[in-house]
């Protein structure tokens, strides 16, 4: 009986872990390696718990940020539509990673980085 309880607990834990499994992607641009990890449950259209680790290929320095997915809006103006990418903020600096592989970093109206990369 104990082993069947342990098996049931293990099955429940495995199901819970897979439902919250992180999805990881890596974008390689000429100047940066960007790792994106979505921490939301599988099947969610939007995710407000996305992790960004951007590492400079020149200096080796890395920055870690939290952000969210970015979507166009459906005709009703409320329902999320097509996936556009991810957005992250650090103070006044915005980091946008587009689905097409662009990394754009801005501070106010000034563009600090605008590089196209490849998803790995």
Contact map, one row per residue, 1 for C-alpha under 8 A:
111110000000000000000000000000000000000000000000000000000000000000000000000000000000000000000000000000000000000000000000
111111000000000000000000000000000000000000000000000000000000000000000000000000000000000000000000000000000000000000000000
111111100000000000000000000000000000000000000000000000000000000000000000000000000000000000000000000000000000000000000000
111111110000000000000000000000000000000000000000000000000000000000000000000000000000000000000000000000000000000000000000
111111111000000000000000000000000000000000000000000000000000000000000000000000000000000000000000000000000000000000000000
011111111100000000000000000000000000000000000000000000000000000000000000000000000000000000000000000000000000000000000000
001111111110000000000000000000000000000000000000000000000000000000000000000000000000000000000000000000000000000000000000
000111111111000000000000000000000000000000000000000000000000000000000000000000000000000000000000000000000000000000000000
000011111111100000000000000000000000000000000000000000000000000000000000000000000000000000000000000000000000000000000000
000001111111110000000000000000000000000000000000000000000000000000000000000000000000000000000000000000000000000000000000
000000111111111000000000000000000000000000000000000000000000000000000000000000000000000000000000000000000000000000000000
000000011111111100000000000000000000000000000000000000000000000000000000000000000000000000000000000000000000000000000000
000000001111111110000000000000000000000000000000000000000000000000000000000000000000000000000000000000000000000000000000
000000000111111111000000000000000000000000000000000000000000000000000000000000000000000000000000000000000000000000000000
000000000011111111100000000000000000000000000000000000000000000000000000000000000000000000000000000000000000000000000000
000000000001111111110000000000000000000000000000000000000000000000000000000000000000000000000000000000000000000000000000
000000000000111111111000000000000000000000000000000000000000000000000000000000000000000000000000000000000000000000000000
000000000000011111111000000000000000000000000000000000000000000000000000000000000000000000000000000000000000000000000000
000000000000001111111000000000000000000011000000000000000000000000000000000000000000000000000000000000000000000000000000
000000000000000111111100000000000000001111000000000000000000000000000000000000000000000000000000000000000000000000000000
000000000000000011111110000000000000001111000000000000000000000000000000000000000000000000000000000000000000000000000000
000000000000000000011111000000000000111110000000000000000000000000000000000000000000000000000000000000000000000000000000
000000000000000000001111100000000000111000000000000000000000000000000000000000000000000000000000000000000000000000000000
000000000000000000000111110000000011110000000000000000000000000000000000000000000000000000000000000000000000000000000000
000000000000000000000011111000000011100000000000000000000000000000000000000000000000000000000000000000000000000000000011
000000000000000000000001111100001111000000000000000000000000000000000000000000000000000000000000000000000000000000000011
000000000000000000000000111110001110000000000000000000000000000000000000000000000000000000000000000010000000000000001111
000000000000000000000000011111111100000000000000000000000000000000000000000000000000000000000000000000000000000000001111
000000000000000000000000001111111000000000000000000000000000000000000000000000000000000000000000000000100000000000111100
000000000000000000000000000111110000000000000000000000001000000000000000000000000000000000000000000000000000000000111000
000000000000000000000000000111111000000000000000000000011100000000000000000000000000000000000000000000000000000000100000
000000000000000000000000000111111100000000000000000001111000000000000000000000000000000000000000000000000000000000000000
000000000000000000000000011110111110000000000000000001111000000000000000000000000000000000000000000000000000000000000000
000000000000000000000000011100011111000000000000000111100000000000000000000000000000000000000000000000000000000000000000
000000000000000000000001111000001111100000000000001111000000000000000000000000000000000000000000000000000000000000000000
000000000000000000000001110000000111110000000000011110000000000000000000000000000000000000000000000000000000000000000000
000000000000000000000111100000000011111000000000011100000000000000000000000000000000000000000000000000000000000000000000
000000000000000000000111000000000001111100000010111000000000000000000000000000000000000000000000000000000000000000000000
000000000000000000011110000000000000111110000010111000000000000000000000000000000000000000000000000000000000000000000000
000000000000000000011100000000000000011111010011110000000000000000000000000000000000000000000000000000000000000000000000
000000000000000000111100000000000000001111110000000000000000000000000000000000000000000000000000000000000000000000000000
000000000000000000111000000000000000000111110000000000000000000000000000000000000000000000000000000000000000000000000000
000000000000000000000000000000000000000011111000000000000000000000000000000000000000000000000000000000000000000000000000
000000000000000000000000000000000000000111111110000000000000000000000000000000000000000000000000000000000000000000000000
000000000000000000000000000000000000000000111110000000000000000000000000000000010000000000000000000000000000000000000000
000000000000000000000000000000000000000000011111000000000000000000011110000000010000000000000000000000000000000000000000
000000000000000000000000000000000000011100011111110000000000000000011000000000000000000000000000000000000000000000000000
000000000000000000000000000000000000000100000111110000000000000000111000000000000000000000000000000000000000000000000000
000000000000000000000000000000000000011100000011111000000000000001110000000000000000000000000000000000000000000000000000
000000000000000000000000000000000001111100000011111100000000000001111000000000000000010000000000000000000000000000000000
000000000000000000000000000000000011111000000000111110000000000111100000000000000000000000000000000000000000000000000000
000000000000000000000000000000000111100000000000011111000000001111100000000000000000000100000000000000000000000000000000
000000000000000000000000000000000111000000000000001111100000011110000000000000000000000000000000000000000000000000000000
000000000000000000000000000000011110000000000000000111110000011100000000000000000000000000000000000000000000000000000000
000000000000000000000000000000011100000000000000000011111001111000000000000000000000000000000000000000000000000000000000
000000000000000000000000000000111000000000000000000001111111110000000000000000000000000000000000000000000000000000000000
000000000000000000000000000001111000000000000000000000111111000000000000000000000000000000000000000000000000000000000000
000000000000000000000000000000100000000000000000000000011111000000000000000000000000000000000000000000000000000000000000
000000000000000000000000000000000000000000000000000000011111100000000000000000000000000000000000000000000000000000000000
000000000000000000000000000000000000000000000000000000111111110000000000000000000000000000000000000000000000000000000000
000000000000000000000000000000000000000000000000000000110011111000000000000000000000000000000000000000000000000000000000
000000000000000000000000000000000000000000000000000011110001111100000000000000000000000000000000000000000000000000000000
000000000000000000000000000000000000000000000000000111100000111110000000000000000000000000000000000000000000000000000000
000000000000000000000000000000000000000000000000001111000000011111000000000000000000000000000000000000000000000000000000
000000000000000000000000000000000000000000000000001110000000001111100000000000000000000111000000000000000000000000000000
000000000000000000000000000000000000000000000000111100000000000111110000000000000000000110000000000000000000000000000000
000000000000000000000000000000000000000000000001111100000000000011111000000000000000011110000000000000000000000000000000
000000000000000000000000000000000000000000000111110000000000000001111100000000000000011100000000000000000000000000000000
000000000000000000000000000000000000000000000111010000000000000000111110000000000011111000000000000000000000000000000000
000000000000000000000000000000000000000000000100000000000000000000011111000000000011111000000000000000000000000000000000
000000000000000000000000000000000000000000000100000000000000000000001111100000011111100000000000000000000000000000000000
000000000000000000000000000000000000000000000000000000000000000000000111110000011111000000000000000000000000000000000000
000000000000000000000000000000000000000000000000000000000000000000000011111111111100000000000000000000000000000000000000
000000000000000000000000000000000000000000000000000000000000000000000001111111111000000000000000000000000000000000000000
000000000000000000000000000000000000000000000000000000000000000000000000111111100000000000000000000000000000000000000000
000000000000000000000000000000000000000000000000000000000000000000000000111111100000000000000000000000000000000000000000
000000000000000000000000000000000000000000000000000000000000000000000000111111100000000000000000000000000000000000000000
000000000000000000000000000000000000000000000000000000000000000000000000111111110000000000000000000000000000000000000000
000000000000000000000000000000000000000000000000000000000000000000000000111111111000000000000000000000000000000000000000
000000000000000000000000000000000000000000001100000000000000000000000011110001111100000000000000000000000000000000000000
000000000000000000000000000000000000000000000000000000000000000000000011110000111110000000000000000000000000000000000000
000000000000000000000000000000000000000000000000000000000000000000000011100000011111000000000000000000000000000000000000
000000000000000000000000000000000000000000000000000000000000000000001111000000001111100000000000001000000000000000000000
000000000000000000000000000000000000000000000000000000000000000000001111000000000111110000000000011000000000000000000000
000000000000000000000000000000000000000000000000000000000000000000001110000000000011111000000001111000000000000000000000
000000000000000000000000000000000000000000000000010000000000000000111100000000000001111100000001111000000000000000000000
000000000000000000000000000000000000000000000000000000000000000000111100000000000000111110000111100000000000000000000000
000000000000000000000000000000000000000000000000000100000000000011110000000000000000011111000111000000000000000000000000
000000000000000000000000000000000000000000000000000000000000000011100000000000000000001111111110000000000000000000000000
000000000000000000000000000000000000000000000000000000000000000010000000000000000000000111111100000000000000000000000000
000000000000000000000000000000000000000000000000000000000000000000000000000000000000000011111000000000000000000000000000
000000000000000000000000000000000000000000000000000000000000000000000000000000000000000011111100000000000011000000000000
000000000000000000000000000000000000000000000000000000000000000000000000000000000000000011111110000000001111000000000000
000000000000000000000000000000000000000000000000000000000000000000000000000000000000001111011111000000001110000000000000
000000000000000000000000000000000000000000000000000000000000000000000000000000000000001110001111100000111100000000000000
000000000000000000000000000000000000000000000000000000000000000000000000000000000000111100000111110001111000000000000000
000000000000000000000000000000000000000000000000000000000000000000000000000000000000111000000011111011110000000000000000
000000000000000000000000000000000000000000000000000000000000000000000000000000000001110000000001111111100000000000000000
000000000000000000000000000000000000000000000000000000000000000000000000000000000011110000000000111111000000000000000000
000000000000000000000000000000000000000000000000000000000000000000000000000000000000000000000000011111000000000000000000
000000000000000000000000001000000000000000000000000000000000000000000000000000000000000000000000111111100000000000011110
000000000000000000000000000000000000000000000000000000000000000000000000000000000000000000000001111111110000000001111000
000000000000000000000000000010000000000000000000000000000000000000000000000000000000000000000011110011111000000011111000
000000000000000000000000000000000000000000000000000000000000000000000000000000000000000000000011100001111100001111100000
000000000000000000000000000000000000000000000000000000000000000000000000000000000000000000001111000000111110001111000000
000000000000000000000000000000000000000000000000000000000000000000000000000000000000000000001110000000011111111110000000
000000000000000000000000000000000000000000000000000000000000000000000000000000000000000000011100000000001111111100000000
000000000000000000000000000000000000000000000000000000000000000000000000000000000000000000011000000000000111110000000000
000000000000000000000000000000000000000000000000000000000000000000000000000000000000000000000000000000000111111000000000
000000000000000000000000000000000000000000000000000000000000000000000000000000000000000000000000000000000111111100000000
000000000000000000000000000000000000000000000000000000000000000000000000000000000000000000000000000000011110111111000000
000000000000000000000000000000000000000000000000000000000000000000000000000000000000000000000000000000011110011111000000
000000000000000000000000000000000000000000000000000000000000000000000000000000000000000000000000000000111100001111100000
000000000000000000000000000000000000000000000000000000000000000000000000000000000000000000000000000001111000001111110000
000000000000000000000000000011100000000000000000000000000000000000000000000000000000000000000000000001110000000011111000
000000000000000000000000000011000000000000000000000000000000000000000000000000000000000000000000000011100000000001111100
000000000000000000000000001111000000000000000000000000000000000000000000000000000000000000000000000011100000000000111110
000000000000000000000000001110000000000000000000000000000000000000000000000000000000000000000000000010000000000000011111
000000000000000000000000111100000000000000000000000000000000000000000000000000000000000000000000000010000000000000001111
000000000000000000000000111100000000000000000000000000000000000000000000000000000000000000000000000000000000000000000111
